[in-house]
Amino acid sequence: LDTDGNVHRIGMMRLAKAIDEIVPLRDPRVKSNPAYATVLILSRVVTRLGALEEVNPVIIENLYACDLDYLIKFYRQINELE
């Protein structure tokens, strides 16, 4: 659900590269809250979400908890981390 009230149900996520998990560890927000790494990683690997022009950390931060959980599980599945 974006700021205009539009629901975005279709998206695309690419496979993660090592750098996608390394770069967030350097971010000061992650140093003060390690859970924030998930937000940064997903903002790097989710390449499309509905009609949104870009997916950035603010978009990921504002997802409903169940949607965030779905993306985390999907990330783990496609990257064979389960």
N, CA and C of each residue as an Amber inpcrd file, in Angstrom:
protein
   246
   0.8580000  -1.1700000   0.0000000   0.0000000   0.0000000   0.0000000
   0.9030000   1.2300000   0.0000000   0.7760000   2.0430000  -1.0510000
   1.6510000   3.2170000  -1.0990000   0.9740000   4.4270000  -0.4610000
   1.6390000   5.5550000  -0.4940000   1.1200000   6.7640000   0.1570000
  -0.1570000   7.2750000  -0.4880000  -0.4150000   6.8830000  -1.7400000
  -1.6440000   7.2910000  -2.4210000  -2.7790000   6.2930000  -2.2200000
  -2.5080000   5.2290000  -1.4620000  -3.5230000   4.2250000  -1.2060000
  -3.6060000   3.1230000  -2.2480000  -2.6630000   3.0960000  -3.1830000
  -2.6510000   2.0430000  -4.2080000  -2.0040000   0.7760000  -3.6520000
  -2.6350000  -0.3600000  -3.9440000  -2.1040000  -1.6440000  -3.5080000
  -1.2300000  -2.2130000  -4.6230000  -0.0320000  -2.6430000  -4.2610000
   0.9010000  -3.2270000  -5.2230000   1.1140000  -4.6910000  -4.8380000
   0.6160000  -5.5870000  -5.6870000   0.6590000  -7.0080000  -5.3560000
   1.6810000  -7.7970000  -6.1720000   2.1420000  -7.2410000  -7.2560000
   3.0680000  -7.9680000  -8.1230000   4.4210000  -7.2790000  -8.0800000
   5.4580000  -8.0840000  -7.9400000   6.7930000  -7.5190000  -7.8720000
   7.8140000  -8.4920000  -8.4280000   9.0610000  -8.0790000  -8.3370000
  10.1460000  -8.9090000  -8.8180000  11.3110000  -8.7630000  -7.8430000
  11.9290000  -9.9140000  -7.5520000  13.0930000  -9.9330000  -6.6810000
  14.1900000 -10.7140000  -7.3900000  15.3910000 -10.1550000  -7.3840000
  16.5110000 -10.8570000  -8.0050000  17.2680000 -11.6390000  -6.9470000
  18.0880000 -12.5600000  -7.4180000  18.9550000 -13.2910000  -6.5010000
  19.9510000 -12.3200000  -5.8660000  20.2670000 -12.5580000  -4.6280000
  21.1950000 -11.6860000  -3.9100000  22.6410000 -12.0000000  -4.2880000
  23.4420000 -10.9610000  -4.2760000  24.8830000 -11.0910000  -4.4440000
  25.5160000 -10.8710000  -3.0740000  26.7440000 -11.2770000  -2.9150000
  27.4260000 -11.0990000  -1.6290000  27.4070000  -9.6310000  -1.2050000
  27.5920000  -8.7310000  -2.1590000  27.6420000  -7.3010000  -1.8420000
  26.3250000  -6.7980000  -1.2670000  25.2120000  -7.4500000  -1.6320000
  23.9060000  -7.0460000  -1.1070000  23.8070000  -7.2800000   0.3920000
  24.5630000  -8.2210000   0.8980000  24.5560000  -8.4760000   2.3330000
  25.7190000  -7.7950000   3.0510000  26.7550000  -7.4230000   2.3020000
  27.9190000  -6.7680000   2.9100000  27.6860000  -5.2710000   3.1090000
  27.1940000  -4.6010000   2.0770000  27.0240000  -3.1450000   2.1440000
  26.1520000  -2.6940000   3.3220000  25.0120000  -3.3420000   3.5770000
  24.1960000  -2.8910000   4.7080000  24.9120000  -2.9510000   6.0570000
  25.8800000  -3.8380000   6.2090000  26.5920000  -3.9430000   7.4830000
  27.4190000  -2.7040000   7.7900000  27.7150000  -1.9260000   6.7610000
  28.4840000  -0.6790000   6.9380000  27.5890000   0.5050000   7.3010000
  26.2840000   0.3380000   7.1550000  25.3260000   1.4240000   7.3720000
  25.1680000   1.7080000   8.8720000  25.2080000   2.9800000   9.2750000
  25.0780000   3.3090000  10.6970000  23.7290000   2.8790000  11.2900000
  22.6810000   2.8370000  10.4710000  21.3660000   2.4060000  10.9820000
  21.4150000   0.9370000  11.3880000  22.2210000   0.1490000  10.6920000
  22.3570000  -1.2770000  11.0190000  23.2240000  -1.4470000  12.2540000
  24.2290000  -0.5860000  12.3890000  25.0920000  -0.6780000  13.5690000
  24.3150000  -0.3920000  14.8470000  23.3230000   0.5050000  14.7680000
  22.5220000   0.8020000  15.9610000  21.3260000  -0.1370000  16.1020000
  20.9110000  -0.7770000  14.9930000  19.7910000  -1.7160000  15.0210000
  20.0280000  -2.7840000  13.9610000  20.6360000  -3.9040000  14.3240000
  20.9840000  -4.9520000  13.3590000  19.8020000  -5.4610000  12.5220000
  18.5990000  -5.3860000  13.0520000  17.4160000  -5.8470000  12.3050000
  17.1820000  -4.9960000  11.0580000  17.7130000  -3.7790000  11.0500000
  17.5180000  -2.8890000   9.8970000  18.2360000  -3.4080000   8.6510000
  19.1770000  -4.3190000   8.8150000  19.8740000  -4.9010000   7.6630000
  18.8760000  -5.5490000   6.7090000  17.8430000  -6.1670000   7.2530000
  16.8200000  -6.8000000   6.4190000  16.1590000  -5.7870000   5.5030000
  15.8570000  -4.6240000   6.0270000  15.2260000  -3.5600000   5.2290000
  16.1480000  -3.1610000   4.0870000  17.4070000  -2.9570000   4.3810000
  18.3580000  -2.5230000   3.3550000  18.5970000  -3.6070000   2.3080000
  18.7090000  -4.8520000   2.7650000  18.9230000  -5.9470000   1.8150000
  17.7270000  -6.0680000   0.8770000  16.5180000  -6.0620000   1.4320000
  15.3330000  -6.1810000   0.5740000  15.2100000  -5.0000000  -0.3760000
  15.5720000  -3.8110000   0.0610000  15.4850000  -2.6460000  -0.8280000
  16.4670000  -2.7550000  -1.9870000  17.5090000  -3.5590000  -1.8300000
  18.4800000  -3.7720000  -2.9120000  18.0250000  -4.8480000  -3.8760000
  17.3630000  -5.9070000  -3.3640000  17.0410000  -7.0570000  -4.2210000
  15.6240000  -7.0380000  -4.7940000  14.7140000  -6.2950000  -4.1830000
  13.3780000  -6.1500000  -4.7680000  13.5130000  -5.1090000  -5.8790000
  13.4020000  -5.5600000  -7.1090000  13.6640000  -4.6820000  -8.2460000
  12.4100000  -4.0120000  -8.7820000  11.2640000  -4.5780000  -8.4670000
  10.0080000  -3.9820000  -8.9270000   8.9290000  -4.3190000  -7.9280000
   8.0570000  -3.3560000  -7.6640000   6.9140000  -3.5730000  -6.7960000
   5.7510000  -2.7830000  -7.3640000   4.8750000  -3.5080000  -8.0610000
   3.7310000  -2.8610000  -8.6910000   4.1650000  -1.7690000  -9.6450000
   3.4950000  -0.6330000  -9.5660000   3.7750000   0.4860000 -10.4600000
   4.7780000   1.4810000  -9.8680000   5.3510000   1.1460000  -8.7360000
   6.3160000   2.0600000  -8.1250000   7.5400000   2.1980000  -9.0140000
   8.0530000   3.4160000  -9.1050000   9.2150000   3.6570000  -9.9590000
  10.4980000   3.1150000  -9.3660000  10.5890000   3.0810000  -8.0360000
  11.7740000   2.5440000  -7.3860000  11.3740000   1.9240000  -6.0600000
  12.1780000   0.9860000  -5.6190000  11.9880000   0.3820000  -4.3030000
  13.1790000   0.8200000  -3.4680000  12.9060000   1.5380000  -2.4000000
  13.9650000   2.0470000  -1.5350000  13.6680000   1.6420000  -0.0890000
  14.5720000   1.9160000   0.8280000  14.3380000   1.5060000   2.2140000
  13.0340000   2.0450000   2.8150000  12.6310000   3.2420000   2.4520000
  11.3920000   3.8060000   2.9920000  10.1870000   2.9600000   2.5720000
  10.1830000   2.4840000   1.3320000   9.0950000   1.6160000   0.8560000
   9.0590000   0.3450000   1.7000000  10.2210000  -0.2730000   1.9150000
  10.2870000  -1.5110000   2.6860000   9.8960000  -1.2560000   4.1440000
  10.3330000  -0.1360000   4.7070000   9.9900000   0.2120000   6.0970000
   8.4840000   0.2930000   6.3020000   7.7660000   0.7320000   5.2920000
   6.3270000   0.9720000   5.4250000   5.4580000  -0.2040000   5.0080000
   6.0620000  -1.3420000   4.7310000   5.2680000  -2.5280000   4.4230000
   4.5580000  -3.0070000   5.6890000   3.4100000  -3.6390000   5.5020000
   2.7670000  -4.3030000   6.6310000   3.6580000  -5.4480000   7.0710000
   3.5990000  -5.7970000   8.3470000   4.4560000  -6.8460000   8.8910000
   4.2950000  -8.1590000   8.1360000   3.0660000  -8.5030000   7.7540000
   2.8520000  -9.7650000   7.0370000   3.4880000  -9.7190000   5.6510000
   3.4990000  -8.5600000   5.0050000   4.1370000  -8.4340000   3.6890000
   5.6530000  -8.5010000   3.8130000   6.1860000  -7.8770000   4.8490000
   7.6270000  -7.9490000   5.0970000   8.0300000  -9.3960000   5.3610000
   7.2560000 -10.0900000   6.1730000   7.5360000 -11.4920000   6.4680000
   7.5220000 -12.3330000   5.1920000   6.5530000 -12.0650000   4.3090000
   6.4720000 -12.7990000   3.0390000   7.7420000 -12.5720000   2.2180000
   8.1920000 -11.3270000   2.1180000   9.3910000 -11.0290000   1.3260000
  10.6490000 -11.6550000   1.9410000  10.7240000 -11.6650000   3.2650000
  11.8680000 -12.2890000   3.9300000  11.8990000 -13.7870000   3.6160000
  10.7520000 -14.4360000   3.7320000  10.6800000 -15.8670000   3.4470000
  11.0030000 -16.1580000   1.9860000  10.4810000 -15.3200000   1.0930000
  10.7480000 -15.5040000  -0.3300000  12.2320000 -15.3110000  -0.6290000
  12.8460000 -14.2990000  -0.0220000  14.2880000 -14.0390000  -0.1680000
  15.0900000 -15.2720000   0.2490000  14.7530000 -15.8280000   1.4120000
  15.4600000 -17.0060000   1.9180000  15.2590000 -18.2020000   0.9880000
  14.0500000 -18.3300000   0.4420000  13.7530000 -19.4600000  -0.4420000
  14.5320000 -19.3710000  -1.7470000  14.4800000 -18.2360000  -2.4300000
  15.1300000 -18.1620000  -3.7380000  16.6480000 -18.1600000  -3.6450000
  17.1600000 -17.7290000  -2.4860000  18.6180000 -17.7330000  -2.2920000
  19.0780000 -18.9960000  -1.5720000  18.1730000 -19.9460000  -1.4350000
  18.4680000 -21.2400000  -0.8320000  19.1220000 -21.1070000   0.5340000
  18.5350000 -20.2760000   1.3830000  19.0750000 -20.0460000   2.7290000
  18.2760000 -20.7860000   3.7920000  17.3570000 -21.6460000   3.3820000
  16.5230000 -22.3580000   4.3560000  17.1310000 -23.6830000   4.7190000
